[in-house]
Amino acid sequence: MNENSPSLPVGLTTDEGSPYWLNKGDNAWQLTAATMVGLQSVPGLVILYGSMVKKKWAVNSAFMALYAFAAVLICWILWGYRMSFGTPMIPILGKPDQAMTEKFLLSKYQIYYLPTADYVFYQFAFAAITVILLAGSLLGRMNFYAWMLFVPLWLTFSYTVGAYTIWGSGFLKDLVIEICHLIALIIYKSIYVGPRHSHDRQHFPPNNIIHMLGGAGFLWMGWSGFNGGSPLAASQITSLAILNTHICTAMSLLVWLSLDIIFYFKSSVIGAVQGMITGLVCITPAAGIVGTWAAIMMGALSGSIPWYTMMVLHKKSAFFQQVDDTLGVFHTHAVAGLLGGILSGLFAKPDLLDMFYKPKKPGPGFVYGIVDGGEKFQRGLRQLGYQLLGALFITAWNVVVTSLICILISRITKLRMDEDDLEIGDDAAHGEEAYALWGDGERDPPPLRFRMTPKVPSFCRRHGMNPEMSTEQADNRQEC
């Protein structure tokens, strides 16, 4: 290169720490996106769970999320990542192996301009938040020691299978865009663990709605990394995925809020948060592959269909009444997730699919297949069928595996806390309490001054007032 030739800026030149294949922009964004997904769990769901439950369960609920985040990371790097994305062992699972060697972590990840370490961390954040979301259906009654066993077992035998078959090298690879793991899991796990204490089921007020909104804010903003990190590049698809995420979420929140006002004549804050969550979950499989108009439609449907299943169907169904889903996770995640998987099979645009899944070209959404006709119609119909196939497989697998895991854990320790401990809550489970304050969410406590028993200092009790004392001596005694 002569002195007149253009040269790269120093920050873009290659060296031992920046090989020729590394795109620093993509690398920086992917690490940011992965961190944002992590922030959804810690502190996002830690705050949300700790504030959305009754005061006596605040510590236990937040701690279940924090423990799961740490446990999943260790399991992920020791065996979970390779089982999800590694060398095939059987058609539905990869070979267990560690993901810690320098050669492996610093190598180029497939066709992308990133180190493999980025993808390991990004997928860990996905795995962690999935496990933590499961806790939302079990708050207020599950034995914490049973939860400590459940997290690594479910990650190993359930989550890795779903990840491998859909995103890894399994038999559904490149056929299913995305599907939710939670449908059968939440139902069966709630049944095995049993319901909350009867008093808690009847009266379970959030202990801090303002903190709940703070946790929900972490969840909403962190979802930019959830969907924006999926393309594994700082590209046009990334920009569209983030924008669609927030459009669908806002629309879903507004629809849910409107339905609350129309049918219950109250603008519920908790309802608004539920609508926010259903919008986030629904748009996830479609964020980068649908148009903005589709994101609005998905938001309207995710704000109304889960609202109906939670607020109407749940109350009328005897089966749902038997299943104690503490935070309504079945409706906000399972129903919304299944809805998102189906709608992505309807509204996926061919040109966006080509950009997102290069060099693979999955079939277009069913709607575009109808418009274009011919071969694209058949491909669109096939794509919708793949979505349903993936949903059925994940549901069936979770029913069987989760049941076996719960049965195994019940042979080691109790899945459910003792009834006496359920009445106490955090103090019985951990010997700690969230607040040193009066009450448990009830309104208008009586003034403290009417409840206090006056205490007379010992000096005054030993030396009563003597009628013969001088006025000065009496005043001195009264000062005590």
Rosetta blueprint (number, residue, H / E / L):
1 M L
2 N L
3 E L
4 N L
5 S L
6 P L
7 S L
8 L L
9 P L
10 V H
11 G H
12 L H
13 T L
14 T L
15 D E
16 E L
17 G L
18 S E
19 P L
20 Y L
21 W L
22 L L
23 N L
24 K H
25 G H
26 D H
27 N H
28 A H
29 W H
30 Q H
31 L H
32 T H
33 A H
34 A H
35 T H
36 M H
37 V H
38 G H
39 L H
40 Q H
41 S H
42 V H
43 P H
44 G H
45 L H
46 V H
47 I H
48 L H
49 Y H
50 G H
51 S H
52 M H
53 V L
54 K L
55 K H
56 K H
57 W H
58 A H
59 V H
60 N H
61 S H
62 A H
63 F H
64 M H
65 A H
66 L H
67 Y H
68 A H
69 F H
70 A H
71 A H
72 V H
73 L H
74 I H
75 C H
76 W H
77 I H
78 L H
79 W H
80 G H
81 Y H
82 R H
83 M H
84 S H
85 F H
86 G L
87 T L
88 P E
89 M E
90 I E
91 P L
92 I L
93 L E
94 G E
95 K L
96 P L
97 D L
98 Q L
99 A L
100 M L
101 T L
102 E H
103 K H
104 F H
105 L H
106 L L
107 S L
108 K E
109 Y L
110 Q L
111 I L
112 Y L
113 Y L
114 L L
115 P E
116 T H
117 A H
118 D H
119 Y H
120 V H
121 F H
122 Y H
123 Q H
124 F H
125 A H
126 F H
127 A H
128 A H
129 I H
130 T H
131 V H
132 I H
133 L H
134 L H
135 A H
136 G L
137 S L
138 L L
139 L L
140 G L
141 R L
142 M E
143 N L
144 F H
145 Y H
146 A H
147 W H
148 M H
149 L H
150 F H
151 V H
152 P H
153 L H
154 W H
155 L H
156 T H
157 F H
158 S H
159 Y H
160 T H
161 V H
162 G H
163 A H
164 Y H
165 T H
166 I H
167 W L
168 G L
169 S L
170 G L
171 F L
172 L L
173 K L
174 D L
175 L L
176 V L
177 I L
178 E L
179 I L
180 C L
181 H L
182 L L
183 I H
184 A H
185 L H
186 I H
187 I H
188 Y H
189 K H
190 S H
191 I H
192 Y H
193 V H
194 G L
195 P L
196 R L
197 H L
198 S H
199 H H
200 D H
201 R H
202 Q H
203 H L
204 F L
205 P L
206 P L
207 N L
208 N L
209 I H
210 I H
211 H H
212 M H
213 L H
214 G H
215 G H
216 A H
217 G H
218 F H
219 L H
220 W H
221 M H
222 G H
223 W H
224 S H
225 G H
226 F H
227 N H
228 G H
229 G L
230 S L
231 P L
232 L L
233 A L
234 A L
235 S L
236 Q H
237 I H
238 T H
239 S H
240 L H
241 A H
242 I H
243 L H
244 N H
245 T H
246 H H
247 I H
248 C H
249 T H
250 A H
251 M H
252 S H
253 L H
254 L H
255 V H
256 W H
257 L H
258 S H
259 L H
260 D H
261 I H
262 I H
263 F H
264 Y H
265 F L
266 K L
267 S L
268 S L
269 V H
270 I H
271 G H
272 A H
273 V H
274 Q H
275 G H
276 M H
277 I H
278 T H
279 G H
280 L H
281 V H
282 C H
283 I H
284 T H
285 P H
286 A H
287 A L
288 G L
289 I L
290 V L
291 G L
292 T H
293 W H
294 A H
295 A H
296 I H
297 M H
298 M H
299 G H
300 A H
301 L H
302 S H
303 G H
304 S H
305 I H
306 P H
307 W H
308 Y H
309 T H
310 M H
311 M H
312 V H
313 L H
314 H H
315 K H
316 K H
317 S L
318 A H
319 F H
320 F H
321 Q H
322 Q H
323 V L
324 D L
325 D L
326 T L
327 L L
328 G L
329 V H
330 F H
331 H H
332 T H
333 H H
334 A H
335 V H
336 A H
337 G H
338 L H
339 L H
340 G H
341 G H
342 I H
343 L H
344 S H
345 G H
346 L H
347 F H
348 A L
349 K L
350 P H
351 D H
352 L H
353 L H
354 D H
355 M H
356 F H
357 Y L
358 K L
359 P L
360 K L
361 K L
362 P L
363 G L
364 P L
365 G L
366 F H
367 V H
368 Y H
369 G H
370 I H
371 V H
372 D H
373 G L
374 G H
375 E H
376 K H
377 F H
378 Q H
379 R H
380 G H
381 L H
382 R H
383 Q H
384 L H
385 G H
386 Y H
387 Q H
388 L H
389 L H
390 G H
391 A H
392 L H
393 F H
394 I H
395 T H
396 A H
397 W H
398 N H
399 V H
400 V H
401 V H
402 T H
403 S H
404 L H
405 I H
406 C H
407 I H
408 L H
409 I H
410 S H
411 R H
412 I H
413 T L
414 K L
415 L L
416 R E
417 M L
418 D L
419 E H
420 D H
421 D H
422 L H
423 E H
424 I H
425 G L
426 D H
427 D H
428 A H
429 A H
430 H H
431 G L
432 E L
433 E L
434 A L
435 Y L
436 A L
437 L L
438 W L
439 G L
440 D L
441 G L
442 E L
443 R L
444 D L
445 P L
446 P L
447 P L
448 L H
449 R H
450 F H
451 R L
452 M L
453 T L
454 P L
455 K L
456 V L
457 P L
458 S H
459 F H
460 C H
461 R H
462 R H
463 H L
464 G L
465 M L
466 N L
467 P L
468 E L
469 M L
470 S L
471 T H
472 E H
473 Q H
474 A H
475 D H
476 N H
477 R H
478 Q H
479 E H
480 C L
